Amino acid sequence: MNPSTATPPQTVSRQAQSTITLFAIALALFQTGFGIGMPVFAKQMDQLGAGVAGLGYLTTAFAAGQLIFAPIMGSLADRFGRRPFALLAMLAMLLANLIYPYIENVNLMVAVRFLQGALGAGLMPAAMGAVGDLIPEKERARWAGIVMGGFAFGFIFGPTLGGVLYDRFGLFAPFFVSAGLAALTLVLALFRLPETHRKATTSAQKAAAAQPVRFTPFLLLLLTLDFFNTFVFSFVEPQMILHFYNDLGWSATVFGIIVGVYGIVTAAGQAFLGQLSDRFGRMPIIVLGFVLSIPLYLMLLLSSSIPMMILAAIFAGLGAALIAPALSAAYLDLTSDHDRARVMGYKQSASAIGMVAGPLLVAVLSEPLQGSGVFLVGTILSGIAALLALMNTLRRKPALAIGD
């Protein structure tokens, strides 16, 4: 929808609320199941003799699958509907987790991980496409935040549950519980998740659907901000972990508390604060989100105090909680029925590039930057992202829809 020709405020029907809530629950279960395997892969790679390198290959393979296939899955979701690609993602996770415990070859494990990322790449574009299909512009960030809050909850809870299951019951338990959650999500979606996409019926709609996405300056800005949003933290995270353990001598418990606080604040903030950009505008909230992320990198650079680091993690969690729903809603504001999931697929690819590039680049630059320099780079890049969003805010020009 073109923001300059926005329709009067509309109410969100109970059916729409139920559908989006179901997507949020499905994403929470899906991401919990996905996260359960994360602590186990490190042990499995050690058993296969691949160690840290093997774990890196697994992470890169999944992200590469998402990077390559998210726009493709999004485009297909605009053509054939949201529901089939949500179901495909859940089926892929179910099958992958039934296979993982029996794999005894690193290359096969990496291949399965890539396929899981590729086949699951349509879930988030489908969910966000449904938000755009059902929710009026003035409430999109609120409901995008609820969907992403479900995703973030699973991201936090999954690895914790996986570690407990592995310690108590061994290698097979985490994967089988993950497969069970995938099966539960699949059944739930199969029987309760309706199709939200209105297929093109007129010749004009079909012609519009066949047109490639037009990468307007504003869309390129959003993709750049999405890249920064994932790249900065993934660039800093490996050095942050080493800093906590080696430089500050903190325990795994302290590290878990800091990361847990960040995750909980992010998940809760997305669910309850997403509506702020509906009220105050997308870009001002995105600016505030990037500014709030800066104290974490400054504290890593300047402080050795646990309470100060926890406080900085709270600010950073709030920042992440503000950025994600506002960015998602900004994309949806630009789109129409025929390109909505496709554009959200490009969004997911931009995030995946950041997730892959961050760890790779810090591996190359950590020595010349001498550790603490990594945190300075994180501070500067967050400031640059905030400045880019602020410049767009100060221009105060309405963004044209992609099809305009």
C-alpha positions in Angstrom: 0.0 0.0 0.0 1.1 3.5 -0.7 1.4 5.5 2.6 0.5 8.7 0.8 -2.9 7.2 -0.1 -3.6 5.3 3.1 -7.2 4.3 3.8 -9.0 5.5 6.9 -8.4 3.4 10.1 -9.9 0.0 10.1 -10.5 -2.5 12.8 -8.8 -5.9 12.9 -11.3 -8.7 12.7 -11.3 -11.5 15.2 -10.5 -13.9 12.4 -7.5 -11.8 11.4 -6.4 -11.7 15.1 -6.8 -15.4 15.4 -4.8 -16.1 12.2 -1.9 -13.9 13.1 -1.8 -15.3 16.7 -1.7 -18.7 15.2 1.3 -17.7 13.0 3.0 -16.4 16.2 2.4 -19.6 18.0 3.6 -21.6 15.0 6.8 -19.6 14.8 7.4 -20.0 18.6 7.0 -23.7 18.3 9.0 -23.9 15.1 11.9 -21.8 16.5 11.9 -23.7 19.8 12.3 -26.9 17.8 15.0 -25.3 15.7 16.9 -24.0 18.7 16.8 -27.3 20.6 19.4 -28.8 18.2 21.8 -25.9 18.5 23.7 -27.0 21.7 23.8 -30.6 20.4 25.4 -29.8 17.0 28.6 -28.8 18.7 28.8 -32.2 20.5 27.9 -34.0 17.3 30.6 -32.2 15.3 33.2 -33.1 17.9 32.1 -36.7 17.6 32.5 -36.6 13.9 35.9 -34.9 14.2 34.9 -31.6 12.6 35.0 -29.4 15.7 34.5 -25.7 15.5 35.0 -25.6 11.7 32.2 -28.1 11.3 29.9 -26.1 13.5 30.7 -23.0 11.4 29.9 -24.9 8.2 26.5 -25.9 9.6 25.6 -22.3 10.6 26.7 -21.1 7.2 24.8 -23.8 5.3 21.5 -23.0 7.0 22.0 -19.2 6.5 23.0 -19.8 2.8 19.8 -21.8 2.2 17.8 -18.9 3.7 19.7 -16.3 1.7 19.3 -18.0 -1.6 15.7 -19.3 -1.3 13.9 -16.7 0.8 13.1 -14.5 -2.2 12.1 -17.5 -4.3 9.8 -18.9 -1.6 8.4 -15.4 -1.1 7.7 -15.0 -4.8 6.0 -18.4 -4.9 4.0 -17.5 -1.8 2.7 -14.4 -3.6 1.6 -16.7 -6.5 0.3 -19.8 -4.7 -0.6 -18.5 -1.2 1.0 -18.3 2.2 -0.2 -21.5 3.7 1.7 -24.1 1.5 5.1 -22.6 2.4 4.4 -22.4 6.1 3.5 -26.1 5.9 6.6 -26.9 3.9 8.9 -25.2 6.4 7.4 -27.3 9.3 7.6 -30.5 7.3 11.2 -29.8 6.4 12.1 -29.3 10.1 10.3 -32.5 11.1 12.1 -34.6 8.5 15.5 -33.0 9.2 15.3 -33.7 12.9 14.4 -37.3 12.3 17.5 -37.6 10.1 20.2 -35.6 12.1 20.8 -38.2 14.9 21.7 -40.9 12.4 24.1 -38.9 10.2 27.7 -39.9 10.6 29.2 -37.8 7.8 29.9 -34.1 8.1 29.2 -33.3 4.4 25.8 -35.0 4.6 25.0 -33.1 7.8 25.9 -29.8 6.1 23.8 -30.7 3.0 20.7 -31.6 5.2 21.2 -28.3 7.1 21.3 -26.4 3.8 18.1 -28.1 2.6 16.4 -27.3 5.9 17.3 -23.7 5.6 16.1 -23.6 1.9 12.8 -25.4 2.5 12.1 -23.4 5.7 12.9 -20.1 4.0 9.3 -19.4 3.2 7.9 -19.4 6.8 8.8 -15.9 7.8 7.8 -14.3 4.4 4.5 -16.2 4.6 3.9 -15.0 8.2 4.7 -11.4 7.4 2.8 -11.6 4.2 -0.3 -12.7 6.2 0.2 -9.6 8.4 0.1 -7.4 5.4 -2.8 -9.3 3.9 -5.0 -9.0 7.0 -3.9 -6.0 9.1 -4.4 -2.3 8.2 -1.4 -0.1 7.9 -1.9 1.7 11.2 -1.7 -1.6 13.2 0.8 -3.5 11.2 3.8 -3.0 13.5 1.8 -4.1 16.5 0.9 -7.4 14.9 4.3 -7.8 13.2 5.8 -7.5 16.7 3.5 -10.2 18.1 4.6 -12.6 15.3 8.3 -11.7 15.8 7.8 -12.0 19.6 6.8 -15.6 19.1 9.9 -16.2 16.9 12.1 -14.6 19.6 10.6 -16.7 22.4 11.5 -19.8 20.6 15.0 -18.5 19.8 15.6 -18.1 23.6 13.8 -21.1 24.9 14.9 -23.7 22.3 18.7 -23.8 23.0 18.1 -24.0 26.8 15.7 -26.9 26.4 18.1 -28.6 24.0 21.0 -28.4 26.5 18.9 -29.8 29.3 17.6 -32.7 27.1 21.1 -33.6 25.9 22.6 -33.6 29.4 19.7 -35.7 30.8 18.9 -38.1 27.9 21.7 -38.0 25.3 22.0 -37.2 21.6 18.6 -38.5 20.3 16.3 -36.8 22.8 16.7 -33.1 21.6 16.2 -34.0 18.0 13.2 -36.2 18.6 11.6 -33.5 20.8 12.3 -31.0 18.1 10.7 -33.3 15.6 7.7 -33.7 17.9 7.3 -29.9 18.1 7.5 -29.7 14.3 4.8 -32.3 14.0 2.6 -30.5 16.5 3.1 -27.2 14.6 2.4 -28.9 11.3 -0.9 -30.5 12.6 -1.9 -27.2 14.1 -1.3 -25.3 10.9 -2.8 -28.0 8.7 -6.2 -27.9 10.5 -6.4 -24.3 11.8 -4.3 -22.0 9.6 -6.4 -20.5 6.8 -5.1 -19.1 3.5 -4.9 -15.3 3.7 -3.6 -14.4 0.2 -6.0 -13.1 -2.4 -4.8 -14.5 -5.7 -4.7 -12.4 -8.9 -7.9 -12.7 -10.9 -8.0 -9.8 -13.4 -5.6 -9.5 -16.2 -4.2 -6.3 -14.7 -3.6 -8.1 -11.4 -1.9 -11.0 -13.1 0.3 -8.5 -15.1 1.3 -6.7 -11.9 2.1 -10.0 -10.2 4.5 -10.9 -13.1 6.4 -7.7 -12.8 9.8 -7.8 -11.0 10.2 -6.0 -7.7 11.3 -2.4 -8.2 14.2 -1.6 -5.9 13.3 2.0 -4.9 15.8 4.0 -2.9 13.6 3.6 0.2 13.5 -0.2 -0.2 17.3 -0.3 -0.6 17.5 1.7 2.6 15.3 -0.8 4.4 17.4 -3.7 3.1 20.6 -1.9 4.2 19.2 -1.3 7.7 18.2 -5.0 7.9 21.7 -6.0 7.0 23.2 -3.7 9.7 20.7 -5.0 12.2 21.9 -8.6 12.0 25.5 -7.9 10.9 26.6 -5.8 13.8 25.6 -8.2 16.5 26.9 -11.3 14.6 30.2 -9.4 14.0 30.6 -8.5 17.7 29.2 -11.8 19.3 32.2 -14.1 18.8 34.6 -11.5 20.3 32.1 -10.7 23.0 32.1 -14.3 24.2 35.9 -14.5 24.3 36.0 -11.2 26.1 33.6 -12.4 28.8 35.5 -15.6 29.4 39.2 -14.8 28.7 39.5 -11.0 29.5 37.0 -10.6 32.3 37.1 -14.2 33.7 33.3 -14.4 33.9 31.5 -17.7 34.2 29.1 -19.4 31.8 26.4 -18.5 34.2 27.1 -14.8 34.0 27.2 -15.1 30.2 23.9 -16.9 30.2 22.3 -14.3 32.4 23.4 -11.4 30.2 22.3 -13.2 27.0 19.1 -14.3 28.7 18.2 -10.8 29.8 18.8 -9.5 26.3 16.6 -12.2 24.8 13.8 -11.9 27.2 13.6 -8.1 26.8 13.8 -8.5 23.0 10.9 -11.1 22.9 8.7 -9.2 25.3 9.5 -5.8 23.7 8.6 -7.0 20.3 5.3 -8.4 21.5 4.3 -5.3 23.6 6.1 -2.4 22.1 5.8 -3.1 18.4 2.8 -0.7 18.1 5.0 2.3 18.9 5.9 2.8 15.2 2.2 2.6 14.3 1.8 5.7 16.5 5.1 7.6 16.1 6.2 6.5 12.6 8.5 3.8 11.4 11.8 5.7 11.0 11.9 7.5 14.3 11.4 4.2 16.2 14.1 2.6 14.0 16.5 5.5 14.8 15.7 5.0 18.6 16.3 1.3 18.3 19.8 1.6 16.8 20.7 4.3 19.3 19.6 2.0 22.2 21.9 -0.8 20.9 25.0 1.4 21.2 25.4 1.2 25.0 26.1 -2.5 24.8 29.1 -2.1 22.5 30.3 0.9 24.6 30.1 -1.2 27.8 32.0 -4.0 26.1 34.7 -1.5 25.2 34.8 0.4 28.5 33.4 -1.5 31.4 34.1 -4.7 33.4 31.0 -4.3 35.7 28.4 -7.1 35.5 25.5 -4.9 36.6 26.5 -2.3 33.9 26.7 -5.0 31.3 23.2 -6.3 32.3 21.8 -2.8 32.1 23.4 -2.3 28.6 21.9 -5.7 27.6 18.5 -4.4 28.6 18.9 -1.3 26.5 20.1 -3.4 23.5 17.2 -5.8 23.9 14.8 -2.8 23.8 16.6 -1.5 20.8 16.2 -4.8 18.9 12.6 -5.0 20.0 11.9 -1.6 18.5 13.8 -2.1 15.2 12.4 -5.4 14.1 8.6 -4.7 14.1 9.1 -1.2 12.7 11.3 -2.5 9.9 8.9 -5.2 9.0 5.9 -2.8 9.0 7.9 -0.4 6.8 8.3 -3.1 4.2 4.7 -4.1 4.3 3.6 -0.5 3.9 5.4 -0.4 0.5 3.9 -3.6 -0.8 0.7 -4.9 -2.4 -1.0 -8.3 -2.6 1.1 -9.3 -5.6 4.6 -8.7 -4.2 4.3 -8.8 -0.4 5.9 -12.1 0.5 8.5 -11.7 -2.3 9.7 -8.4 -0.7 9.7 -10.0 2.8 11.9 -12.7 1.2 14.4 -10.1 0.1 14.3 -8.8 3.7 15.1 -12.2 5.0 18.0 -12.5 2.6 19.4 -9.2 3.7 19.3 -10.4 7.3 20.9 -13.7 6.3 23.8 -11.9 4.5 24.5 -10.1 7.8 24.4 -13.3 9.8 26.9 -15.0 7.5 29.2 -12.0 6.8 29.5 -10.9 10.5 31.3 -14.0 11.8 33.4 -14.4 8.7 34.6 -10.8 8.8 35.4 -10.8 12.5 37.5 -14.0 12.0 39.6 -12.0 9.5 39.7 -8.7 11.4 39.8 -9.7 15.1 43.6 -9.9 15.2 44.3 -6.5 13.5 41.5 -4.9 15.5 43.1 -6.4 18.7 39.8 -7.5 20.3 38.5 -4.3 21.7 38.5 -2.7 18.3 35.7 -5.1 17.3 33.5 -3.4 19.9 34.4 0.1 18.6 33.5 -1.0 15.1 30.1 -2.3 16.4 29.5 1.1 18.1 30.4 3.0 14.9 28.2 0.8 12.6 25.2 1.1 14.9 25.7 4.9 14.8 25.9 4.8 11.0 22.6 2.8 10.8 20.9 5.3 13.2 22.2 8.2 11.1 20.9 6.6 7.8 17.4 6.2 9.3 17.5 9.7 10.8 18.4 11.3 7.5 15.4 9.6 5.9 13.2 10.8 8.8 14.4 14.4 8.4 13.6 14.4 4.7 9.9 13.8 5.6 9.0 12.6 2.1 6.4 9.9 1.8 7.8 6.7 0.5 6.3 5.5 -2.8 4.9 2.0 -3.0 7.1 -0.4 -4.9 4.6 -0.7 -7.7 4.3 3.1 -8.2 
